[in-house]
Amino acid sequence: AYTISEWTESITLRYFVERSGGNLSWNAARQLFMPVLSALSTMSAAGLHHFGISPESLKIMQDGKMRLGR
């Protein structure tokens, strides 16, 4: 299998947290994670699963939103 995706400037969640002093407030984490968790719920309901979720596959985009990468 393969994927095709657009190139977007981003940093990993791991780097984002390190750059933020090693932790995130609940409000910051909630704002980042809730859209991703909602998308994962929708994917799961459709029978699709992503088995590579990690601080390296979660990307923080230039607009401050988080996306799940490969």
C-alpha positions in Angstrom: 0.0 0.0 0.0 1.1 3.6 -0.5 -0.2 7.0 0.3 -0.1 10.4 -1.4 -0.2 13.5 0.6 0.5 17.2 0.2 3.7 18.6 1.7 3.0 20.9 4.6 5.5 22.6 7.0 5.2 21.1 10.4 7.0 19.9 13.5 6.5 16.7 15.5 4.4 16.7 18.7 7.6 15.5 20.4 9.6 18.5 19.3 6.6 20.8 20.1 6.4 19.5 23.7 10.2 19.7 24.2 10.1 23.3 22.9 7.3 24.1 25.3 9.4 23.1 28.3 8.6 19.4 28.4 4.8 19.6 29.1 1.6 21.1 27.9 -1.3 22.5 30.0 -4.6 20.6 29.9 -6.2 23.4 27.8 -3.4 23.4 25.2 -3.4 19.5 25.0 -7.2 19.4 24.8 -7.3 22.0 22.0 -4.7 19.9 20.0 -6.0 16.4 20.7 -9.8 16.7 20.5 -10.0 17.2 16.7 -7.6 14.3 16.2 -9.6 12.0 18.6 -12.8 12.9 16.8 -11.3 12.0 13.4 -10.0 8.7 14.8 -13.4 7.9 16.2 -15.0 8.6 12.7 -12.3 6.5 11.1 -12.8 3.6 13.5 -16.6 3.6 13.0 -15.8 3.2 9.2 -13.6 0.3 9.9 -10.3 2.1 9.3 -7.5 2.0 11.8 -4.2 3.8 12.2 -1.7 1.7 14.0 1.2 4.1 14.1 0.1 6.9 16.5 3.1 8.3 18.3 4.7 11.7 19.2 6.5 11.4 15.9 3.4 10.8 13.7 1.4 13.6 15.3 2.4 16.8 13.5 1.8 20.4 14.6 1.0 22.6 11.6 1.9 26.2 11.1 -1.7 27.2 12.0 -1.3 25.5 15.4 -3.5 22.6 14.6 -2.4 19.0 14.9 -2.7 16.3 12.2 -2.0 12.6 12.3 0.6 11.7 9.7 2.1 8.4 8.6 
